């Protein structure tokens, strides 16, 4: 199955090779690397897009995948994806992600694995978000999105063209230090995923993972701290 990369902005010189390479690399590092945790598990995916990533998680062995996506148009596309015998394991919902997580916590539900795509930059209160995630009792959390490459605990206000024009809110891009501080405060061990394991010749379509400074893309995992 070909899984298209979520949030991939094509540039003028991109081609199908770059898009396919990006999809395969992200699938390898964000899904395949954690098949041992995904298999026979319940999974929540935030930023589910059209449901293709839900299929990827189900194909990796998840017993149930609950996908959350805010864009109703993307959710509607899910019905047009080919059914490869995994649809019955997938529940794709159009909802506000934080409120949906909060609702699941109130209902006493638990998820073994939680995957977050491009959520942190949309949330002002990271402590609240991490505490809600902790209350779902996951064994593993996988996060992919934009971050500022600084150890200072800061949130960088990204004034996009859409935000300046009043069509969107400014993004609050967290620094690595902010993520580390909040993870520690909420009882998680933090481990940044090492994208440098990919050789330079296979990084086509992945340029945003290798820039430095403001707005770089990166990934990390959270696991509950083991207490004595």
C-alpha positions as MATLAB code, in Angstrom:
seq = 'XXXXXXXXXXXXXXXXXXXXXXXXXXXXXXXXXXXXXXXXXXXXXXXXXXXXXXXXXXXXXXXXXXXXXXXXXXXXXXXXXXXXXXXXXXXXXXXXXXXXXXXXXXXXXXXXXXXXXXXXXXXXXXXXXXXXXXXXXXXXXXXXXXXXXXXXXXXXXXXXXXXXXXXXXXXXXXXXXXXXXXXXXXXXXXXXXXXXXXXXXXXXXXXXXXXXXXXXXXXXXXXXXXXX';
ca = [
       0.000    0.000    0.000;
       1.279    3.483   -0.830;
       0.826    5.883    2.079;
       1.073    9.531    1.102;
       2.960   11.817    3.490;
       0.641   13.986    5.532;
       1.342   17.705    5.421;
       3.780   17.479    2.469;
       4.017   20.821    0.665;
       5.150   20.252   -2.895;
       7.691   22.650   -4.368;
       8.055   23.594   -8.036;
      10.906   21.128   -8.580;
       9.280   18.215   -6.730;
       8.192   15.156   -8.709;
       6.483   11.854   -8.063;
       9.783   10.330   -6.977;
      10.147   12.869   -4.168;
       6.596   12.361   -2.952;
       6.866    8.578   -3.004;
      10.246    8.639   -1.282;
       8.881   10.915    1.430;
       5.892    8.658    1.987;
       8.041    5.539    2.232;
      10.592    7.149    4.566;
       7.948    8.537    6.912;
       6.173    5.186    6.945;
       9.450    3.435    7.782;
      10.435    5.735   10.655;
       7.005    6.551   12.082;
       5.164    3.236   11.631;
       7.434    0.318   10.731;
       9.901    1.160   13.510;
       7.127    0.669   16.076;
       5.305   -2.382   14.716;
       6.148   -4.232   17.936;
       4.051   -1.681   19.855;
       1.328   -1.226   17.235;
       0.582   -4.919   16.704;
      -2.506   -6.115   18.625;
      -3.017   -2.614   20.047;
      -5.641    0.110   20.102;
      -4.345    3.235   18.363;
      -5.480    6.859   18.274;
      -4.232    8.939   15.343;
      -4.542   12.721   15.481;
      -4.158   14.411   12.102;
      -5.554   11.436   10.222;
      -6.089   13.250    6.923;
      -8.061   11.104    4.470;
      -7.513    7.930    6.500;
      -4.540    6.560    4.552;
      -2.382    6.626    7.694;
      -5.176    4.808    9.543;
      -4.869    2.052    6.959;
      -1.091    2.013    7.477;
      -1.508    1.525   11.223;
      -4.134   -1.185   10.745;
      -1.855   -2.921    8.238;
       0.899   -2.793   10.876;
      -1.292   -4.928   13.111;
      -3.438   -2.496   15.116;
      -6.681   -4.081   16.256;
      -8.501   -0.733   16.254;
      -7.542    2.671   14.891;
      -9.475    5.786   15.886;
      -8.515    8.621   13.548;
      -9.276   12.263   14.336;
      -9.294   14.889   11.566;
     -10.649   18.442   11.636;
     -11.088   18.811    7.863;
     -14.469   17.379    6.835;
     -13.392   17.264    3.188;
     -10.481   14.978    4.075;
     -12.723   12.728    6.159;
     -15.186   12.476    3.265;
     -12.383   11.184    1.023;
     -11.945    8.175    3.311;
     -15.042    6.591    1.821;
     -13.424    6.702   -1.621;
     -10.247    4.891   -0.592;
     -10.123    1.250   -1.727;
     -11.180   -1.189    0.959;
      -8.296   -3.614    1.467;
      -9.976   -5.618    4.218;
      -9.011   -3.254    7.051;
     -11.846   -0.732    7.059;
     -13.726   -2.494    9.852;
     -10.822   -1.744   12.197;
     -10.920    2.009   11.488;
     -13.121    4.680   13.047;
     -12.394    8.025   11.355;
     -13.975   11.002   13.106;
     -14.278   14.660   12.127;
     -13.709   16.496   15.397;
     -11.567   18.954   17.296;
      -8.583   16.838   18.387;
      -8.086   18.206   21.899;
     -11.789   18.074   22.689;
     -12.017   14.534   21.307;
      -9.098   13.441   23.483;
     -10.757   15.106   26.463;
     -14.022   13.299   25.696;
     -12.236    9.938   25.511;
     -10.571   10.606   28.864;
     -13.931   11.444   30.442;
     -15.350    8.205   29.041;
     -12.524    6.262   30.703;
     -11.125    4.928   27.443;
      -7.506    3.881   26.987;
      -5.237    3.631   23.955;
      -2.052    1.597   23.725;
      -0.473    3.835   21.073;
      -1.174    7.480   20.231;
       0.155    9.162   17.088;
       0.085   12.945   16.700;
       0.679   14.618   13.339;
       1.013   18.424   13.263;
      -0.922   19.022   16.484;
       1.487   20.657   18.911;
       1.770   23.889   16.902;
      -2.004   24.305   17.181;
      -2.096   24.012   20.977;
      -1.191   26.834   23.354;
      -1.255   24.740   26.551;
       1.122   21.837   26.019;
       0.899   20.812   29.679;
      -2.855   20.308   29.342;
      -2.404   18.302   26.142;
       0.310   16.034   27.561;
      -1.707   15.451   30.724;
      -4.744   14.442   28.659;
      -2.598   12.068   26.626;
      -1.149   10.597   29.828;
      -4.701    9.998   31.097;
      -5.334    7.713   28.105;
      -2.573    5.446   29.512;
      -0.602    4.857   26.288;
       2.485    2.668   26.204;
       3.855    4.737   23.327;
       3.225    8.175   21.825;
       4.681    9.074   18.405;
       4.745   12.770   17.473;
       5.656   14.379   14.140;
       5.461   18.087   13.370;
       7.276   21.406   13.298;
       9.651   22.510   16.051;
      12.190   25.219   16.755;
      15.724   23.892   17.135;
      16.455   25.438   20.517;
      16.856   24.044   24.020;
      15.056   27.082   25.440;
      11.479   26.354   26.596;
       9.816   28.691   24.102;
       6.840   28.814   21.770;
       7.618   30.578   18.498;
       4.728   32.529   16.960;
       4.654   31.725   13.250;
       2.851   34.476   11.373;
       1.941   32.705    8.147;
       0.452   34.550    5.186;
      -2.922   33.013    6.029;
      -2.709   34.299    9.607;
      -1.730   37.808    8.531;
      -4.673   37.818    6.130;
      -7.002   36.759    8.948;
      -7.791   33.342    7.475;
      -6.020   31.320   10.173;
      -4.520   31.607   13.624;
      -0.772   32.045   14.006;
       0.964   28.758   14.756;
       2.679   28.332   18.137;
       5.705   26.231   17.188;
       7.347   24.736   20.307;
      11.085   24.639   20.839;
      12.743   21.332   21.649;
      13.340   22.649   25.140;
       9.641   23.307   25.639;
       8.799   19.748   24.619;
      11.453   18.364   26.974;
      10.203   20.462   29.894;
       6.552   19.494   29.417;
       7.410   15.804   28.929;
       9.368   15.801   32.190;
       6.601   17.647   34.049;
       3.940   15.182   32.914;
       5.865   11.977   33.585;
       7.071   10.964   30.120;
      10.474    9.882   28.871;
      11.296   11.759   25.657;
      13.315   10.345   22.756;
      13.850   12.303   19.534;
      13.706   10.156   16.400;
      17.018   10.278   14.552;
      16.322   11.224   10.930;
      20.079   11.292   10.262;
      19.965    7.492    9.909;
      18.787    8.067    6.344;
      21.651    8.416    3.886;
      21.762   11.773    2.053;
      20.998   10.148   -1.294;
      17.613    8.883   -0.026;
      16.440   12.172    1.481;
      14.663   13.470   -1.611;
      11.322   14.986   -0.645;
      12.358   15.191    3.034;
      14.171   18.522    3.028;
      12.089   19.984    5.865;
      13.497   17.351    8.262;
      17.062   18.521    7.652;
      16.834   22.302    7.827;
      17.941   24.060   11.009;
      16.386   26.979   12.805;
      12.777   28.073   12.843;
      10.080   25.732   11.631;
      12.091   22.551   11.113;
      10.184   19.245   11.019;
      11.127   16.580   13.521;
       9.689   13.586   15.367;
       9.873   12.134   18.853;
       8.393    9.450   21.057;
       7.027    9.581   24.573;
       6.889    6.619   26.923;
       5.626    6.656   30.514;
       8.387    6.990   33.080;
       9.034    3.778   34.986;
       8.706    4.445   38.684;
      10.260    2.215   41.330;
];
